[in-house]
Amino acid sequence: MAEQRQIDWWWGKVFITAGIVGFLIQIFWFLRYGTWSGLSLIDAAKFGSDWPWLYDPQSWQGLHLILNWVSLPLVLIGWGLLLREAGKPLGPL
């Protein structure tokens, strides 16, 4: 059980780092080109996928808009924080 907590804590750090790097890439592109091109959950799902709904939704358009609005780096950081908290050792009861 302690080993699983350590793995969760380690993966938490990986997700937090990936989220920060993704956010820094967005800032770099903004500073270089002057337009903000955020990375969304839809952008991440498009990577390596040819599911037509990701490119041109014919139904569930509201869900597509929400997923396209949600920032991937923030989700990665949030997921990493949750994993890191789950991986902390339990204190005395």
N, CA, C and O atoms as a DFTB+ gen file, in Angstrom:
372 C
 N C O
     1  1       0.818      -1.196       0.000
     2  2       0.000       0.000       0.000
     3  2       0.862       1.261       0.000
     4  3       0.555       2.235      -0.687
     5  1       1.948       1.231       0.781
     6  2       2.843       2.383       0.820
     7  2       3.505       2.600      -0.538
     8  3       3.735       3.738      -0.946
     9  1       3.811       1.501      -1.239
    10  2       4.432       1.618      -2.553
    11  2       3.469       2.268      -3.547
    12  3       3.891       3.084      -4.366
    13  1       2.191       1.922      -3.489
    14  2       1.196       2.525      -4.370
    15  2       1.072       4.021      -4.097
    16  3       0.936       4.813      -5.030
    17  1       1.117       4.407      -2.839
    18  2       1.053       5.832      -2.502
    19  2       2.254       6.585      -3.074
    20  3       2.123       7.709      -3.558
    21  1       3.429       5.948      -3.012
    22  2       4.616       6.588      -3.553
    23  2       4.499       6.743      -5.062
    24  3       4.919       7.763      -5.610
    25  1       3.939       5.756      -5.739
    26  2       3.736       5.837      -7.190
    27  2       2.747       6.949      -7.517
    28  3       2.979       7.727      -8.443
    29  1       1.640       7.034      -6.764
    30  2       0.668       8.108      -6.981
    31  2       1.319       9.472      -6.804
    32  3       1.088      10.387      -7.596
    33  1       2.143       9.605      -5.750
    34  2       2.811      10.870      -5.484
    35  2       3.748      11.225      -6.631
    36  3       3.809      12.385      -7.039
    37  1       4.486      10.238      -7.163
    38  2       5.410      10.467      -8.261
    39  2       4.650      10.885      -9.520
    40  3       5.034      11.845     -10.188
    41  1       3.567      10.160      -9.846
    42  2       2.779      10.519     -11.034
    43  2       2.142      11.891     -10.869
    44  3       1.972      12.618     -11.848
    45  1       1.793      12.245      -9.657
    46  2       1.269      13.588      -9.407
    47  2       2.262      14.647      -9.819
    48  3       1.899      15.633     -10.461
    49  1       3.527      14.447      -9.449
    50  2       4.560      15.397      -9.849
    51  2       4.719      15.444     -11.370
    52  3       4.936      16.515     -11.936
    53  1       4.613      14.296     -12.028
    54  2       4.738      14.253     -13.492
    55  2       3.613      15.060     -14.144
    56  3       3.870      15.846     -15.056
    57  1       2.375      14.877     -13.691
    58  2       1.246      15.609     -14.271
    59  2       1.347      17.106     -14.001
    60  3       1.039      17.916     -14.875
    61  1       1.774      17.477     -12.797
    62  2       1.932      18.898     -12.481
    63  2       2.995      19.518     -13.387
    64  3       2.801      20.609     -13.923
    65  1       4.110      18.822     -13.553
    66  2       5.182      19.321     -14.416
    67  2       4.704      19.443     -15.863
    68  3       5.000      20.436     -16.527
    69  1       3.973      18.453     -16.354
    70  2       3.452      18.507     -17.729
    71  2       2.494      19.686     -17.895
    72  3       2.516      20.360     -18.925
    73  1       1.662      19.937     -16.899
    74  2       0.739      21.071     -16.967
    75  2       1.470      22.402     -16.998
    76  3       1.108      23.299     -17.760
    77  1       2.501      22.528     -16.168
    78  2       3.275      23.779     -16.143
    79  2       4.004      23.974     -17.469
    80  3       4.038      25.086     -17.997
    81  1       4.583      22.911     -18.009
    82  2       5.274      23.005     -19.305
    83  2       4.290      23.393     -20.403
    84  3       4.604      24.230     -21.248
    85  1       3.098      22.790     -20.397
    86  2       2.082      23.151     -21.391
    87  2       1.688      24.612     -21.304
    88  3       1.518      25.279     -22.324
    89  1       1.542      25.111     -20.080
    90  2       1.196      26.516     -19.895
    91  2       2.333      27.422     -20.359
    92  3       2.084      28.463     -20.967
    93  1       3.580      27.038     -20.078
    94  2       4.722      27.833     -20.524
    95  2       4.833      27.850     -22.049
    96  3       5.232      28.860     -22.629
    97  1       4.487      26.748     -22.697
    98  2       4.482      26.718     -24.169
    99  2       3.450      27.693     -24.712
   100  3       3.708      28.392     -25.691
   101  1       2.279      27.742     -24.080
   102  2       1.246      28.685     -24.510
   103  2       1.735      30.124     -24.358
   104  3       1.514      30.956     -25.238
   105  1       2.397      30.410     -23.244
   106  2       2.920      31.763     -23.027
   107  2       3.979      32.092     -24.076
   108  3       3.991      33.198     -24.617
   109  1       4.865      31.146     -24.367
   110  2       5.902      31.365     -25.387
   111  2       5.266      31.709     -26.728
   112  3       5.666      32.674     -27.379
   113  1       4.266      30.913     -27.147
   114  2       3.611      31.176     -28.437
   115  2       2.919      32.538     -28.437
   116  3       2.921      33.233     -29.453
   117  1       2.325      32.924     -27.302
   118  2       1.678      34.228     -27.218
   119  2       2.709      35.348     -27.356
   120  3       2.495      36.305     -28.101
   121  1       3.821      35.228     -26.640
   122  2       4.844      36.263     -26.708
   123  2       5.467      36.349     -28.093
   124  3       5.849      37.431     -28.538
   125  1       5.569      35.223     -28.769
   126  2       6.204      35.219     -30.083
   127  2       5.264      35.717     -31.187
   128  3       5.668      36.505     -32.042
   129  1       3.995      35.247     -31.161
   130  2       3.078      35.549     -32.264
   131  2       1.975      36.539     -31.907
   132  3       1.287      37.026     -32.805
   133  1       1.784      36.851     -30.637
   134  2       0.812      37.859     -30.240
   135  2      -0.625      37.385     -30.191
   136  3      -1.521      38.199     -29.963
   137  1      -0.880      36.114     -30.392
   138  2      -2.237      35.578     -30.265
   139  2      -2.197      34.375     -29.335
   140  3      -1.263      33.573     -29.356
   141  1      -3.233      34.276     -28.526
   142  2      -3.304      33.176     -27.557
   143  2      -3.927      31.961     -28.227
   144  3      -5.060      32.019     -28.704
   145  1      -3.191      30.875     -28.261
   146  2      -3.731      29.627     -28.800
   147  2      -3.646      28.586     -27.689
   148  3      -2.652      27.873     -27.549
   149  1      -4.695      28.524     -26.922
   150  2      -4.718      27.619     -25.785
   151  2      -4.815      26.161     -26.192
   152  3      -5.314      25.834     -27.269
   153  1      -4.335      25.298     -25.325
   154  2      -4.459      23.855     -25.525
   155  2      -5.674      23.378     -24.739
   156  3      -5.724      23.515     -23.516
   157  1      -6.645      22.823     -25.439
   158  2      -7.867      22.368     -24.786
   159  2      -7.909      20.844     -24.705
   160  3      -7.060      20.154     -25.269
   161  1      -8.901      20.341     -24.001
   162  2      -9.082      18.892     -23.941
   163  2      -9.392      18.316     -25.317
   164  3      -8.988      17.195     -25.624
   165  1     -10.101      19.067     -26.143
   166  2     -10.389      18.616     -27.514
   167  2      -9.093      18.524     -28.317
   168  3      -8.901      17.581     -29.085
   169  1      -8.205      19.504     -28.137
   170  2      -6.913      19.455     -28.837
   171  2      -6.133      18.204     -28.446
   172  3      -5.524      17.553     -29.294
   173  1      -6.155      17.877     -27.168
   174  2      -5.444      16.679     -26.700
   175  2      -6.085      15.417     -27.261
   176  3      -5.383      14.474     -27.623
   177  1      -7.412      15.393     -27.335
   178  2      -8.107      14.209     -27.843
   179  2      -7.883      14.038     -29.350
   180  3      -7.876      12.914     -29.852
   181  1      -7.703      15.142     -30.067
   182  2      -7.454      15.064     -31.509
   183  2      -6.112      14.433     -31.826
   184  3      -5.925      13.874     -32.907
   185  1      -5.174      14.520     -30.889
   186  2      -3.836      13.982     -31.114
   187  2      -3.917      12.468     -31.271
   188  3      -4.195      11.757     -30.304
   189  1      -3.681      11.980     -32.460
   190  2      -3.689      10.546     -32.726
   191  2      -5.074       9.948     -32.886
   192  3      -5.218       8.726     -32.867
   193  1      -6.101      10.781     -33.043
   194  2      -7.456      10.258     -33.191
   195  2      -8.091      10.824     -34.459
   196  3      -7.838      11.969     -34.834
   197  1      -8.908      10.017     -35.105
   198  2      -9.630      10.509     -36.274
   199  2     -11.144      10.439     -36.064
   200  3     -11.910      10.356     -37.025
   201  1     -11.566      10.473     -34.799
   202  2     -12.984      10.450     -34.482
   203  2     -13.635      11.722     -35.031
   204  3     -13.243      12.819     -34.633
   205  1     -14.613      11.609     -35.929
   206  2     -15.193      12.786     -36.593
   207  2     -15.810      13.802     -35.626
   208  3     -15.795      15.000     -35.909
   209  1     -16.345      13.352     -34.504
   210  2     -16.985      14.262     -33.563
   211  2     -16.005      15.304     -33.032
   212  3     -16.401      16.428     -32.722
   213  1     -14.739      14.939     -32.926
   214  2     -13.754      15.881     -32.403
   215  2     -13.537      17.052     -33.357
   216  3     -13.218      18.157     -32.917
   217  1     -13.706      16.825     -34.645
   218  2     -13.446      17.850     -35.635
   219  2     -14.699      18.605     -36.060
   220  3     -14.637      19.805     -36.326
   221  1     -15.831      17.917     -36.127
   222  2     -17.084      18.539     -36.575
   223  2     -18.257      17.858     -35.882
   224  3     -18.852      16.935     -36.437
   225  1     -18.595      18.304     -34.672
   226  2     -19.666      17.627     -33.928
   227  2     -21.041      17.890     -34.561
   228  3     -21.403      19.033     -34.840
   229  1     -21.784      16.823     -34.777
   230  2     -23.148      16.941     -35.283
   231  2     -24.156      16.832     -34.143
   232  3     -25.315      17.215     -34.300
   233  1     -23.726      16.320     -33.013
   234  2     -24.566      16.233     -31.818
   235  2     -23.684      16.508     -30.607
   236  3     -22.459      16.554     -30.723
   237  1     -24.293      16.687     -29.471
   238  2     -23.579      16.997     -28.233
   239  2     -22.645      18.196     -28.429
   240  3     -21.495      18.186     -27.990
   241  1     -23.164      19.216     -29.091
   242  2     -22.347      20.381     -29.394
   243  2     -21.978      21.172     -28.142
   244  3     -20.907      21.775     -28.084
   245  1     -22.849      21.174     -27.152
   246  2     -22.534      21.857     -25.896
   247  2     -21.359      21.203     -25.187
   248  3     -20.478      21.892     -24.674
   249  1     -21.343      19.874     -25.157
   250  2     -20.227      19.159     -24.544
   251  2     -18.930      19.460     -25.288
   252  3     -17.879      19.641     -24.673
   253  1     -19.013      19.512     -26.613
   254  2     -17.828      19.837     -27.419
   255  2     -17.314      21.232     -27.074
   256  3     -16.107      21.435     -26.942
   257  1     -18.231      22.199     -26.928
   258  2     -17.816      23.556     -26.578
   259  2     -17.143      23.601     -25.203
   260  3     -16.132      24.280     -25.023
   261  1     -17.703      22.880     -24.247
   262  2     -17.122      22.862     -22.899
   263  2     -15.735      22.241     -22.927
   264  3     -14.797      22.795     -22.353
   265  1     -15.592      21.095     -23.589
   266  2     -14.289      20.426     -23.653
   267  2     -13.268      21.251     -24.439
   268  3     -12.068      21.173     -24.180
   269  1     -13.746      22.026     -25.383
   270  2     -12.862      22.893     -26.147
   271  2     -12.476      24.125     -25.335
   272  3     -11.456      24.752     -25.621
   273  1     -13.259      24.477     -24.345
   274  2     -12.990      25.636     -23.502
   275  2     -12.052      25.296     -22.344
   276  3     -11.267      26.139     -21.909
   277  1     -12.132      24.059     -21.845
   278  2     -11.349      23.662     -20.675
   279  2      -9.870      23.547     -21.052
   280  3      -9.513      22.879     -22.023
   281  1      -9.034      24.198     -20.280
   282  2      -7.600      24.243     -20.544
   283  2      -6.922      22.939     -20.136
   284  3      -7.051      22.502     -18.992
   285  1      -6.207      22.322     -21.060
   286  2      -5.489      21.081     -20.789
   287  2      -4.435      21.247     -19.689
   288  3      -4.367      20.404     -18.794
   289  1      -3.609      22.306     -19.721
   290  2      -2.632      22.438     -18.636
   291  2      -3.268      22.532     -17.246
   292  3      -2.736      21.979     -16.284
   293  1      -4.389      23.222     -17.138
   294  2      -5.050      23.312     -15.835
   295  2      -5.592      21.965     -15.383
   296  3      -5.543      21.642     -14.196
   297  1      -6.105      21.181     -16.314
   298  2      -6.583      19.836     -15.973
   299  2      -5.414      18.961     -15.524
   300  3      -5.535      18.212     -14.555
   301  1      -4.288      19.051     -16.222
   302  2      -3.111      18.264     -15.840
   303  2      -2.606      18.654     -14.451
   304  3      -2.257      17.788     -13.648
   305  1      -2.569      19.950     -14.173
   306  2      -2.125      20.410     -12.860
   307  2      -3.096      19.946     -11.785
   308  3      -2.672      19.477     -10.729
   309  1      -4.398      20.074     -12.043
   310  2      -5.401      19.624     -11.075
   311  2      -5.326      18.128     -10.810
   312  3      -5.387      17.691      -9.662
   313  1      -5.194      17.357     -11.860
   314  2      -5.070      15.903     -11.718
   315  2      -3.798      15.556     -10.954
   316  3      -3.800      14.657     -10.113
   317  1      -2.722      16.263     -11.245
   318  2      -1.466      16.028     -10.542
   319  2      -1.563      16.344      -9.060
   320  3      -1.013      15.623      -8.228
   321  1      -2.264      17.427      -8.729
   322  2      -2.446      17.769      -7.312
   323  2      -3.253      16.702      -6.593
   324  3      -2.948      16.347      -5.454
   325  1      -4.285      16.190      -7.256
   326  2      -5.086      15.121      -6.649
   327  2      -4.244      13.866      -6.424
   328  3      -4.317      13.254      -5.359
   329  1      -3.453      13.485      -7.415
   330  2      -2.597      12.305      -7.263
   331  2      -1.537      12.515      -6.187
   332  3      -1.234      11.605      -5.416
   333  1      -0.983      13.714      -6.143
   334  2       0.034      13.995      -5.134
   335  2      -0.552      13.917      -3.723
   336  3       0.082      13.390      -2.809
   337  1      -1.759      14.445      -3.557
   338  2      -2.419      14.363      -2.242
   339  2      -2.749      12.913      -1.889
   340  3      -2.639      12.507      -0.731
   341  1      -3.154      12.137      -2.893
   342  2      -3.466      10.733      -2.640
   343  2      -2.215       9.948      -2.278
   344  3      -2.297       8.925      -1.599
   345  1      -1.066      10.417      -2.723
   346  2       0.169       9.708      -2.478
   347  2       0.884      10.087      -1.193
   348  3       1.904       9.489      -0.850
   349  1       0.356      11.082      -0.476
   350  2       1.004      11.475       0.778
   351  2       0.825      10.368       1.816
   352  3      -0.215       9.711       1.854
   353  1       1.833      10.166       2.648
   354  2       1.689       9.142       3.697
   355  2       0.611       9.531       4.694
   356  3       0.411      10.709       4.991
   357  1      -0.069       8.534       5.196
   358  2      -1.115       8.762       6.181
   359  2      -0.487       9.100       7.524
   360  3       0.485       8.472       7.944
   361  1      -1.042      10.076       8.177
   362  2      -0.559      10.428       9.512
   363  2      -1.139       9.494      10.553
   364  3      -1.926       8.606      10.226
   365  1      -0.752       9.689      11.809
   366  2      -1.305       8.850      12.881
   367  2      -2.789       9.111      13.052
   368  3      -3.253      10.242      12.909
   369  1      -3.523       8.066      13.357
   370  2      -4.971       8.201      13.525
   371  2      -5.313       8.654      14.913
   372  3      -6.490       8.822      15.235
